[in-house]
Amino acid sequence: MRPMSDMGKRIWVAALAVLLLAAGLPALGLGLNESKPGIWGTVTDTDGKPLRGIVITLAASTAADDPMRMKTSKKGKFAVPRVEFLKDGYIIGIDSDEYFIRHFRFKVRRANGAIWQDLNSDLYPQNQDKLPILEYRGGNAQIEFVLQKYEDFKAEEARDAARQAAEAAKAAELAKKRERGRMTPLDLAEEALGLGDYATAAKKFELALEADPDHAELRFRLARTLARGGDTAGALRAANKALAIDPQLAGARLSMARWMDEMGQLGSATGLLEKELELDPGNPDVLSTLVSAYEAAGDKEKADQTLERWVSSAPEDPRALMALAAAKVRNNDFDAASELYERVAALDPENAHKMFYNAGVSAVRKQGAITKEDRERAVAAFTKAIEVKPDYAKAHLMLGDALVGLGKLAEAKKHYQKFLELAPDDPQAAKVQAILSAFP
C-alpha cells in the first residue's frame, strides 16, 4: 500500500470521524469483540470505576490538529473497530478540563500476534504532552487510560507539601537544638527515627523514659520503634508496660496482635483484641484481625460470629464480604459465596473479573452433584469475568469446562482455543489440547 499524503490523511481522519459518529461510536464498546482488529480502550478513574462520557481524541500524528472525537460508553469503553494503517502512527488522548491522564497503557499487536508496542507509564498534569505515539500496525490495539481529577491531584500535592514542610520544620528545629547543644533524649530519638536508625532511637526513648517513666504514649512509641527495628519480643514487653500505665491506650492491643501474628502467635491474641473491640467497637481492622485470631485459635463459632458482626457494621466493605465469602466456601455454602462475590464485583470494579471468576468457581466446585442450574450460573459468571477482562485466560478455561457440562461443545471449543492463545505455556494447556483433539 502506498503511503498516504498529509492531505489524504486529513481527509481520511475527517471522513472516518463522520462515519463513526454517525454509527453511534459511544456505544461501540458494548457489543463488539475486543479481540478483533481495531483500537479498543477503557477509561477508569484512579479507584477503578469506569468513566462515562469522556471525550477521546484520535488523529494521524501528522494531523494532530484535526482529530476525530468519540465519547466513552457507560462502561468506560471506546472503540474504533476499523482503522487505516498509518506508518507514522496516531496521537490518542482525551479532551477534558476536569481530568488528566494519570496512567496509560498501550498494548498493540499485529494480526500475527507479534507485539509492536507494550508501554505502561504514569503521567502528571505538567507532562501530558509526553504521551507517546500509538504505533498501530493494523492488528489489535488495547488502550487503558486511568484518569485523575485536577482538583484531586492538587489536593494530594497540598497534603504532600504540608507533610514535607512539617518534616522540614521539625528537622530545622532539631538542627537548631543540636547547634545550641540543647538536644534532649526525645529530640535525639526523633532525629534517629528520621534517619531510620531504630536501634539508636530505641535507646534514646529509653533515656527519655528515665525522666518520665509513667508516660504511657512515650513507652508505646518505644514499643513501635522496637518493632520497626525487628525486636518484636521487646516491642510486646514495652507495649504491655504502656498498657499497665494506661489500660485505655488506643490502638496498642491491635499493634500487639499484629506483632504476635508475625511470631506465629495470633491465636493467643484474642483477649487483647476483644478488649480493643470494647474500646473501638466499629473498627474494621480490629474486627478483621479478631476473626483471624479466632480462626488461629480454632474457635470457629466465635470467628463466624465476629465475621457476621464485621459485615453488619460495614456492609459495603469488600474485605468483609470477601472474608465472609471465603467462610461460606469453607462451609460448602457455595450459593451464598457466589452472591457475595457478585456484590464485591459491584463494589470493586477494578477487580470485578476476579470476583466473577470466584463466583463461577463456587457454582461448580461444591460438594455433591452439580446441577444444570449450577453450570448455567457458572457460565453466566465466567462470561461476566471475560466481559470485564477479555484476556482473562483462566476464565476462558473454566467457561469451556462449564459449557462442556452443558453439552455446548462448539462454544466450549472457542473458549478452549482462546485459552491456548492467551496462555500457551500454562500447565493446563496440554489437558486442553487433549480435550480439543477429542472434539468432533
N, C-alpha and C positions, 0 to 999 in steps of 0.2 A: 504494500500500500504506500502510495506516495505521501510524503509529509504534507500536512495542511498548511496553507499560508496563514499569516496572522489574521487577515481579513476573513478567511474561511473559518478559522477557529471562532472568531467573534460571532459570525453568522450562525455557526453550529450551536454555540452556547446559548444564544438568544432563542433559537428555534427549539432547542431541547427544553429550555425553561418554559416556553409557552406550552409545549406538548405535555410536559409533566404537570404543570399547574392545571391544565385543562382536564387531565386524567385524575385529578384529586390526589396529588402526591402525599399530603399529610397522612392519608390512611394506608399508604402502600406497605408500611412496615407490619401491618396486622395480618395480612393474609398470604404474603409471598414467602417463598423458600429462601432463607438467608444463606443457604449453602450454594446457591446458583450464582452465575456470573453477575457482576454489578458491584455497586458500592452500597454497603449496608451499615447502618450506625445506630448506636444507642446513646442517649444523653441522660445522665442522672445528676443529682446533687451530691454533696460530699457525704450525705447519710445513705446514699444508695437508692434514693427514691427517684423514679422516672420523672422527667420534666417535660410537661406538655407545652406545645406552642412556641418552642424555642426556634428562632429563625436560623436555619443552616444555609450557609452560602457555599457555592461550588463554582469555580471558574478555571479555565485554562490558565496556566501560570503566566502566559503571555497576554492574558486579557483579564487581569485581576480586577479592573475597574468595571467589568461588565459581568457580574456573576449571576447564576441562576439562584433562586431563593426558594426554600421549602420549609415547612414547619413540622416539628416532631409530633407524633401521634400521642394519644393519651397514655401509651406505654413508653413514651420517650424514645420512639423509634423514627428513623427516616430511611429512605431508600431511593436509589437510582438504579433500577434493575438492568438497564441497558445503557452503557456508557461507551463512547468512542475512545479508542486507544490514542492517546496523545503522547508523543515522545517526550515532551517537556513536562508532563505530569499536570497535576491540578493543585490549586490552592483551595483548601477547605477550611471553614471556620464558622463562627457564629456572629450574628448581628444583635447585640443586646446592650442596653445601658445599665441593666441590673446585674448581669452575670459576666464572669470571665472564665476562660478555660483554665482550670486548676490542674487537671491531669488529662493526658491524652494517650491513646494507644492506636497505632496504625499496624494492621496485620494484613499484608497484601500477598496473595498467591496467584500464580499463573494457572491456566487451565490444567497443566500437567502436575500441579501440586507443589512446584518449586516456590520457595519463599523469596520474594524480591525485597520485601521491606517488613521489618518487625521492630517497631520503635515504641518505646514506653517511657514517658518522662513527665515531670512536673513543670508547671509554668506559674508565673505571677503576673499581676496587672501590668508591671513595667516591661515584661518581655513577651507579650502576646505575639509580637512580630517574629518570634523565634520558632513558631510552629512550622515544621518542615513541609516541603512539597510532598504531596501524595503521589508516589511513584506507581500509579495504576498501570498495569501491563495487560489489561484485558481479561484477567481472571476474576477472582473474588477478593474484595477488599472489605475488611471489618474495621469500623471506626468506633472507638469508645471515647466519649467526652465526659469528663466529670467537671461540673461547673460549681463555682462558688460565688456567692453574692459579694459585690464590692464592699458593702457595709459590714458583712461578717468578717471579711479579711481585715478591714480597718480596725474592727474591734479586737481581733487577735493581735494585730500589731500594737495596739494601745496597751493591751494586757502584757505583752512581751516587753514593751518599753518600760512599763511601770515596774515589772519584776526586775529587769536589768538595772533600772535606776535605784531600786531599793537595795539590790545586791551591791551596786557601786557605792551607795551611800554608807552601807554597812562596812564595806572594805575600807573606805576612806576614814571612817570613824576609828576603825581598828588601827589603821596606819598612824593616825594622829596619836592615839593612845600609846602605841609602840614607840613612836618618836619621843614622846614625853616620859617614857618609862613607867606608864600607868596601866599596863595590861594586867587585868585580873585573870584568875584561872578560867573564869567563864569566857572572857574575851579570847583567851588562848585556845579554849575548846572550840569556839565559833570559827576561829581562824583555821584550825586544823581540819574542821569539817569542810570548810570551803576548798581545802586542798585535797580532800579525800583521804586524809591521814587519820583513820578511825582509831588506831591504837593510841596515838597521841591525844586525840580528842577525848577518849575514854579516861585517860589518866588525868586530864585537866578537869573533866566533870567530877571525878572523884575528889580532887583538891577543892573544888568549889563546894562540894557537899560536906567537907570537913567543917566549913564555916556555917553551913545551914543544913544539918543532917535530916531535918524533918520537912524538907521541900520535896513534896511528892512528884510534882511535874518535872523538876530537875532530875530526880532519880529515874524517872521514866525516860527522860531524854538520854540518860546514861544507858538504859536498857536498849533503846533503839540503836544507839551508836555501837554497842557491843554486838548486836545482831547484824548490823551492816558490815561489821568487821569480821564476821564469821564465828563469833563466840556465842552460839545460841544458848548453851547452858548458863553462861554468865548473864546473858540477857534475861533469862527466866528468873534467875535469883534476884537481879536488880528490880525487875517488874514486881515480883512478889513483895519486896520491901516497900515499893511505892504504894502498892495496894494496902499494905498494913498501915501505912500512914493515912491514906485517903481511899477507903473502900469504894467511893463513888467515882473514881477516876475514869473518865470516859475513854473508851477505846483500848484500854490497857489489856483487858482479858481477850479481846479479839486478836490483838497482836500476839499475845502469848499462845493462843490456839494455833495461829499460823506458824509460829516458831516450833511448836510441838509437832505440827504436821511435817515440818522439814526433818524432824528427828524420828519420824515414823511413829509418833505417839498421839495422833489426833484422837483416837478413841478415848484417851484419858482426859480430854479437854471438855467433855460435855458439861461438867459442873461449872467451869469458867464461862462457857458460852450461855448457859441457862441464866446465870447471873447477869451477863451482859445484855441478854434479851430483856430482862426485867428493867434495866436502866434505859434501854433504847428499843422498845417493842416492835417498831416497824422497820428496823434496819435490815435491808435485804442481804447485806454482806454477812451479818450475824446469822440470819436465818439459813442462808445457803451453806455456811460453814458448819452450823449445827446439824443440818441434815447429813452432811458428810461425816461429822463426828459420830452421830448415832449409827450410821452405817458401818463405820470403822469399829465401833464398839459392839456390833452385832445386834443392835436393838432396832429391828426392822419396823416394829409398830410405832415407836417414837419418831423414827425417821420419816415414815409416811405421814404421821400427824403434823410434823413440823413442815413438811413439804406442802401439805394442803394449806397450812396457815400462811406459808410464803406466797403461794399462788393467790390466796384470798386477799392478802394485803397488797399484792402487786399483780393484778390480773393481766396486765399488758407487758410484763417484763419477760422478754424472750428467754432469759436464763432460767426463770422459774418454770415456764412452760416446757422448755427442753428437759429440765430435770424431771418434771412430772411425767413427760412422755417416756423418758428412759425407765422410770419406775413402772409405768404401765406395761412396757415391753417385758420387763423382768417378771411381771405378774401375769404375762400372757394375755393382757387385755389390749389386743392389737387394734381393735376398732377405736378405742379411746385414744390410743397413741397416735393413730393416723389423723384423727380430728385435731389433736394438739399440734402436730407438725404443720398442718394446714393453717392453723391460727398463727404460728410463728412465721410462716411464709408471708402472710399478710402484713405482719408487724416488721419484718426484716427482709425487705425486697432484695437486698444485695445478696443474701444467702438463700433466697427462695428456692432455687433449684435443688439445693441440698435437702431442704425441708420436704419438698415434694418427693424427692427420691426416698427419703426416710419413710414417708407416708406409704409409698408404693411397696417398699420392703416389708413394712409392718403388715400389709394386707396379705402377702403371700408367704410369709415365714412364720406364721402362727402354728401352734401345735394342733394336731388333728387334721381332718380332711379340709382341703382348700376348695371352696365352692366356686361356681361360675361367677357369682357376685363379687367374691374376693378378687378374682382375676380381673374382672371389669374395673373394679376400684383401683387396682394396681395399674392397669393400662391408663386410666384417666390421670393418675398421679405422675407416672413416668412421662406421659405426654406433656403435662404441665412443666415438668422439670426441663424437658427439651425445648419447650417454647421459650422458657426463660434463658436457657443456655444451650443453643443448638449443638455445640461441640462437646456436650457432656457425655463422654464415651460410656461410662458405667450405666447411665440411664438408658442409652440405646440398647445395651446388652440385656438389661433387666426387662425392658419393654419387649424385646424379641422373645425372651423366655415366656413372659405373660401372654403374648399373642399366640405362641405355640400351644399353650394350655387351652386357649380358646379355639384352636383349630384354624387360626388365620395365618396360614403359612406364607402367603405372598407378602403380607405386611411385615411379618416377622423377618423374612429374608432381607427386606430393605434395611431394617434396623441392625441386623447382624452385620450386613455389609458395611453399614455406616460405622459400626463399632470397629471393624477391622481397618477401615480407612483412617479413623481417628487414633486408634491405639494398636498398631500392628505388632508392637513388641510386648503387649500385655500378656501376663501368664495365662489368661483365659483365651487368648487368640487361637491356640491350637484346638481347644474344645469347640470354639465357634466354627472354625474351618471344617471340623469333622461333622458338625451338625449340618452345615451348608451342603457338604458333599452328599449327605443323605436325603436332601430335599428333592422332590420330584422336578 
